[in-house]
Each structure stands twice: as structure tokens, then as C-alpha cells.
């Protein structure tokens, strides 16, 4: 029997939480109803500034519609597999949650910065994509630390995937591009502090 330590239990666990919460939202209302999603924890900066800090984390596990969920879970399955093996289960879980919250904090900071110069655009956002882009940024750092290679991933491949993903996001009017860019940056920085390169003889 395969040891549980060799399985991607954290990645599967994160995916399960996303799926279960999505089903709950769709069974009790509609995951595509912006007002409904906001009432159930979606990211809304004015509400966070009013003391609803739980949104910084809960919004990471919410998705607007089945397509949004499926797209994110497929990418999480691919990237999470590499990250969980490279970082270890508990470090990976800490990394993922820190990236999700960190990206939402960046959105709060950006809102406050915009507020100093103009009326900022207020949006309701949710989804795992910020944390997933965090994984991508973290993987880029880990690949660089391992002399440009991690299993069958190379620096050029990872950088190209990030660039293409960001580009596709900018082509969609409904994409929270700030969260994606922040995810890459936050993930790269968080990996510097959390990742530990294994000692090889």
C-alpha cells in the first residue's frame, strides 16, 4: 500500500474544500450571484476595512460558477503536485494559505493607494487563482534554486507558462489581473522564506 506521505493529500484536500464550499453555495443560492457571494465571504475591500477580515481567507475558496471552479482546480492539480513534493506537506499548506491571504492584502493596499489619488474601482472578487499564481511564482523560485530544473520543469517553461497565463488574463474583462500579478510576486517572495532545499550528497 502506498504511503500517504507519497500522496498529494494537501492538494487534494484544498481541492475538496473548494468543491464542497462551491456545492454549498450553489445549493443554498447561486455562485454567480455577486450579492449572494459577497454575503458569504467574497473579497470586498470596503468590508475588509470595516473589520470583516475573514474575507481575506474565505474568498480564496470561493468561485463564480462551475467553469471558474473547474479551470482553477485543474491548474491547482498540476502545479500543486509539483509544489507539494518540492516543499513538503505542512510547508506547502502554509505557503498556499499565506499566498491566498497575501494576494488579498495586496488588493487592500492597492485600493488604499488608489483612494489617495482617485476614486478606486470597487469590485467583488473570489477564487483560488491568486494562490495558484502564488504557486507558479513559488515554483519559479524553487526551479531557480535547483539550478534551473525541478523534475521535468525548467526555468524557461515555468516563466513561459506564467507569461502566457497572465496574458490570457488580460484578454478577459472578468479576470482580476491584479490578483494574478500579485500572486506571482507574493509566491516568489514567500518561497524564499518557506522553501528548504533538500540536502543531497
N, C-alpha and C positions, 0 to 999 in steps of 0.2 A: 504493500500500500504506500502510495506517495506521501511523503512527509508534508504536513500542512505548511511548514516553513518554506517549502519549494513552490507553493501555490501563490497566486496573486490575490490573496484574501482581502487585502486592503482596497485594491482597485475594485474588486467585485463588491465589497461592502459599500464603497462610495456610490457605485452604480446602483446598488439595491436601494439605498436611501433616496437617491434621486427619483428612481422609478416609483417607489412606494408613495413618496410625497406627491408626485405628479398624479398618481391614481387617486389619491385622497382629494386633491384639488379638483380634478375633473369629475369625481363622483359627487362632490358637495357643491359644485358651482361650475365654473369654466376657467381653464387655464389660459384662455385667450381673452378674457375679460380683464382689462387693465385695472379697473377699480377693485374688482374681486381679488386680484393678485396683490394689489397694494395692501389691502386689508389683511392679507395672510403672510406678509413679511417681505414682499418685493422691495428692492432698493429704491428709496426715495429720499434724497439728501435732506430736504427740509424736515422730514420726520426724524431722521437720524440726529440732526442738530437739535431737535426738540426732545431728545433723550431716548429715542427708540433704537438703541444700539444693537439690539438683536438682529436687526435687518442686515447688518454687516456680514453676518454668518448665514442666516436662513436663506437670504436671496441667492446664495451660491448653489443651493439645492432646489431651486425653482426654475421652471421653464414655461415659455409661452407656446403651448401647442405641442403636439406629438412630434412634428418634424424637428422642432428646436431640440427636443429631448433626444431623439434618435441620433441626430447629427453629432451632438456633444458626447453622447455615450460611446459612439463608435470611435471617435478620436481619443477619448479618455481611455478606452480599452487598449488602443495601440500604444499611446505614449505612456500610460500608467504602467504597463507591463515592463517597459524598459526602466522607468524611474524606480519602481518598487524593488527590482532586482539590484539596481545600482546603489540605492540609498538605504535599503533595509526598511522593514515594515513600519516601525514606530517613527523613524525619522521622516519617512515618506508621508505618513499621515499628518505629522506636524507640519511638514512642508506644504502639503496640499491646503490645509486649513489656513495656514499663515498667508499663502498666496491669495486665496479667496478673500479673506478679510483685508489683506493689504491692498488689493486692487480696489475694493470698495472705499477704503480710506483715501486712496488717490483721487477717486471721484469726488469725495467730500472736499478734499483740498482744492481740487480744480474748480469746484463750484464756488468756494470762498474766494479764490483768486479772481475768477470772472466777476464776482459780485463787487469787487473793488473798482472795476473799470466799466462794467455794463451790466444790464440785466441778464443773468445767466439763464440758459435754456434748462428748464426743469423737466426731467424725464423719469419714468418708472422703468427700472431695468431689473433683470434677473437672469440667472443661468450660470452654468459651470464653465463657460468659455474663458472667463478671466483666469480662473485657477488652472484651466487646461493650457492656456498660453503661458501660464507660470511654469507648468511642467516643461513646455517646449523651451523656455528660456533657461530653466534649470538643467535640462538635458544638454543644451548647447555648452553651458559652463563645464559640465561633467565630461563631455567629449573632449573639450579643450584640455582639461586636466589630465586626461588619459591619452595624451599625445595624438589627438585628432581622431580617436576611434573608440566606440563603445559597442561591443558585439559587431553587428553589421551596419551600425550607424556611423557616418563620418561627418566631420565638421561641415563640409560643403553641402551635403544632403540635408542636414538639420537646418542650416541657415537658409537654404533654398525653400524648404517646407514652411519656415516661419514667414519668409518674404511673400510667398505665394498666398498663404493663408491671410496675412494682413491685407494684401492687395484685393483678394476676393471680398474681404470685409468692407473695404472702401467702396466697392461696387454695389453694395447693398445699402439701401437707405435705412433699413431697420436694424442695422448692426451697431452695437456700442463699440466703436473703434477705440475710444479712449481706454476701455477695459482691456481690449486685446493688447494694445501697445504697453499699457501699464503692467499687464500680466507678464509679458516677456521680460521687462526690466526688473520687476519685483522678483520673478522666479530666478533670474540670473543672480541677483544680489542675495536672495535667501539661500540659494545653493552654496554660495561662498561660505556661509556660516554653518549650514546644516550638513552638507555632504562631507563624508570622510573617505578619502581614497584608501582602498584596501592595501595592506602591506603584502607585497609579493617578493619572494626571494629572487 
